Amino acid sequence: MTEWNNWGRCESVTPVERVRPSSVDEVSAVVRSARDRGLRVKAVGTGHSFTGIAVAPGVQVDMSGLTGVLRVDGTRVTLGGGTVLHDLPPLLDPLGLALQNMGDIDAQTITGATSTGTHGTGAKFGGLATRIVGATLVTGAGDILNVSETENSKLLPAVALGLGALGVLVDVTVDCVPSFGLRCVETPEPLELVLTEWTQRIAEADHFEFYWFPHTEAALTITNTRLPADAPTKPLSAASRWFDESLMSNTFFAGSTAFQRRFPGTTPRINRLSTGLTGNRAFSDKSYRVFTTERRVRFREMEYAIPQDQIPTVLREIKALIERKGWTISFPVEVRAAAKDELWMSTATDRATGYIAVHRYFREDPTEYFTAVETIMKAHEGRPHWGKMNTRTAADLAPAYPKFGEFLKVRDQLDPDRVFTNDYLDRVLGK
Ligand SMILES: Cc1cc2nc3c(=O)[nH]c(=O)nc-3n(C[C@H](O)[C@H](O)[C@H](O)COP(=O)(O)OP(=O)(O)OC[C@H]3O[C@@H](n4cnc5c(N)ncnc54)[C@H](O)[C@@H]3O)c2cc1C
């Protein structure tokens, strides 16, 4: 059996068995057979979680045999659980549909992304899982369970964002929206101005986010405005897309990150240079081409959700921390927003949310930086992204989620024998 590694190269495992089912009945047989042999089961997506949430020491379920559009009902599209986000535009575009919002990349599977609470930015929009209106799940007993607004509806807020702890999602029904375009404006701006205007910026824009480059006073702001599908667009030319995204954001960034590792004293100057070389552009295109970009430079990430209005205070605390410690941090800090939602384990459950993400090059030890940032986040009622590095435990997470106890009851009901657990879930949910 070959070893499995996650994208960030911080988790690995050699499963006892790897299976690739192509029907719901096969998934059910896999779960029953594993349970009878005392093995645990874990469906994996494309391994883009930085935590051990997808680690499968027992039976690893490769979902790539269960993909594509299964049904369409108005804007509601039922997708095979293994469908990769990147494959959606050619499937949804001809239907005149699109995902309502997206994160930074499209390399994840729909079920991997939604199971960890993957989100983009936009104070009026929720994460990807908030659009799930139905699912077919294989439970720990190997039973097939349909969950929707009309069947087992009480389970929907748990199953839509279930951390992979409740079963194998064979398919999910996503409420899409009519296709749309986005106008994107990227501008380097003074960090303090952006922090002062944070609440206003996220309220006025459809999708606002910014990157702060440590050791500088500059933020790169990204403001996206939704356009009707038939509005004329001005996409980036192939050459400028290549220059900005392939050369500057990946090739130059990879080279400069490796250089800074050898010569950390150069980081402040390179970060200042980066704020001048990247950004400062405006274009418009189909939504999915604007929301997502390619990330070829490997890194590790921790991201926390905090009350939206605390973003300026917390970012200033992180800036002061980096200055005080004298660390050199080459990766920018990413700041986003999301609407409050009602999914029990969502990082945005019950509160309007701001996100702050910190990164480190994958060959650098992130522990000291991430631990100190996590301490700040905890002091601000922070909730960790389930797919990004954190050290939290069930005991200290429970008070942060109003429905934590109810989620655990559903887990007891759907997976009483803990067929779907692993070390990470034991830590964050308990055994
Ligand atoms: C470069 C990069 C950029 C990223 N950008 C963002 C971003 O912009 N916003 C954001 O919020 N996150 C982001 N992430 C995090 C990422 O979206 C999540 O970690 C996501 O879960 C990864 O999806 P995946 O398909 O790789 O799932 P995996 O990491 O393989 O699995 C994640 C979880 O889903 C479960 N799972 C997978 N398939 C099924 C299934 N069929 N049934 C039940 N459970 C299942 C797994 O068991 C596991 O618990 C990024 C990660 C990387 C590496």
The ligand as a Tripos MOL2 file, in Angstrom:
@<TRIPOS>MOLECULE
LIG
   53    58     1     0     0
SMALL
NO_CHARGES

@<TRIPOS>ATOM
      1 C1         -3.8570   25.7700   -1.1100 C.3       1 LIG1
      2 C2         -5.0770   25.6960   -0.2540 C.ar      1 LIG1
      3 C3         -6.0350   26.7080   -0.2980 C.ar      1 LIG1
      4 C4         -7.1700   26.6450    0.5170 C.ar      1 LIG1
      5 N1         -8.0700   27.6730    0.4580 N.ar      1 LIG1
      6 C5         -9.1420   27.6630    1.2910 C.ar      1 LIG1
      7 C6        -10.0770   28.7380    1.2950 C.ar      1 LIG1
      8 O1         -9.9750   29.6820    0.5060 O.2       1 LIG1
      9 N2        -11.0950   28.6960    2.1900 N.ar      1 LIG1
     10 C7        -11.2390   27.6740    3.0910 C.ar      1 LIG1
     11 O2        -12.1580   27.7050    3.9110 O.2       1 LIG1
     12 N3        -10.3930   26.6310    3.0820 N.ar      1 LIG1
     13 C8         -9.3590   26.5960    2.2100 C.ar      1 LIG1
     14 N4         -8.4900   25.5320    2.2160 N.ar      1 LIG1
     15 C9         -8.8060   24.3750    3.0600 C.3       1 LIG1
     16 C10        -9.5940   23.3330    2.2790 C.3       1 LIG1
     17 O3        -10.6560   23.9070    1.5530 O.3       1 LIG1
     18 C11       -10.2390   22.2930    3.2310 C.3       1 LIG1
     19 O4         -9.2790   21.7530    4.0640 O.3       1 LIG1
     20 C12       -10.9900   21.1900    2.4690 C.3       1 LIG1
     21 O5        -11.5380   20.3260    3.4010 O.3       1 LIG1
     22 C13       -10.1460   20.3640    1.5500 C.3       1 LIG1
     23 O6        -10.9720   19.5630    0.7210 O.3       1 LIG1
     24 P1        -10.4510   18.1460    0.2490 P.3       1 LIG1
     25 O7        -11.3070   17.6760   -0.8830 O.co2     1 LIG1
     26 O8         -9.0000   18.1800    0.0080 O.co2     1 LIG1
     27 O9        -10.8050   17.2570    1.5350 O.3       1 LIG1
     28 P2         -9.8360   16.4060    2.4750 P.3       1 LIG1
     29 O10        -8.8530   17.3040    3.1090 O.co2     1 LIG1
     30 O11        -9.3310   15.2280    1.7230 O.co2     1 LIG1
     31 O12       -10.9070   15.9130    3.5630 O.3       1 LIG1
     32 C14       -11.4690   16.8390    4.4560 C.3       1 LIG1
     33 C15       -12.5360   16.1660    5.2980 C.3       1 LIG1
     34 O13       -13.6550   15.8390    4.4910 O.3       1 LIG1
     35 C16       -14.0060   14.4920    4.6930 C.3       1 LIG1
     36 N5        -14.5880   13.9720    3.4740 N.ar      1 LIG1
     37 C17       -14.0900   14.0410    2.2210 C.ar      1 LIG1
     38 N6        -14.9380   13.4410    1.3790 N.ar      1 LIG1
     39 C18       -15.9750   12.9800    2.1140 C.ar      1 LIG1
     40 C19       -17.1630   12.2840    1.8140 C.ar      1 LIG1
     41 N7        -17.4830   11.9450    0.5720 N.pl3     1 LIG1
     42 N8        -17.9970   11.9520    2.8240 N.ar      1 LIG1
     43 C20       -17.7160   12.3120    4.0970 C.ar      1 LIG1
     44 N9        -16.5990   12.9870    4.4330 N.ar      1 LIG1
     45 C21       -15.7470   13.3120    3.4420 C.ar      1 LIG1
     46 C22       -12.6920   13.8170    5.0450 C.3       1 LIG1
     47 O14       -12.9310   12.5920    5.7170 O.3       1 LIG1
     48 C23       -12.1140   14.8610    5.9510 C.3       1 LIG1
     49 O15       -12.7400   14.7650    7.2030 O.3       1 LIG1
     50 C24        -7.3630   25.5410    1.3980 C.ar      1 LIG1
     51 C25        -6.4170   24.5080    1.4320 C.ar      1 LIG1
     52 C26        -5.2820   24.5790    0.6180 C.ar      1 LIG1
     53 C27        -4.2660   23.4600    0.6640 C.3       1 LIG1
@<TRIPOS>BOND
     1     1     2 1
     2     2     3 ar
     3     2    52 ar
     4     3     4 ar
     5     4     5 ar
     6     4    50 ar
     7     5     6 ar
     8     6     7 ar
     9     6    13 1
    10     7     8 2
    11     7     9 ar
    12     9    10 ar
    13    10    11 2
    14    10    12 ar
    15    12    13 ar
    16    13    14 ar
    17    14    15 1
    18    14    50 ar
    19    15    16 1
    20    16    17 1
    21    16    18 1
    22    18    19 1
    23    18    20 1
    24    20    21 1
    25    20    22 1
    26    22    23 1
    27    23    24 1
    28    24    25 2
    29    24    26 1
    30    24    27 1
    31    27    28 1
    32    28    29 2
    33    28    30 1
    34    28    31 1
    35    31    32 1
    36    32    33 1
    37    33    34 1
    38    33    48 1
    39    34    35 1
    40    35    36 1
    41    35    46 1
    42    36    37 ar
    43    36    45 ar
    44    37    38 ar
    45    38    39 ar
    46    39    40 ar
    47    39    45 ar
    48    40    41 1
    49    40    42 ar
    50    42    43 ar
    51    43    44 ar
    52    44    45 ar
    53    46    47 1
    54    46    48 1
    55    48    49 1
    56    50    51 ar
    57    51    52 ar
    58    52    53 1
@<TRIPOS>SUBSTRUCTURE
     1 LIG1         1 GROUP 0 **** ****
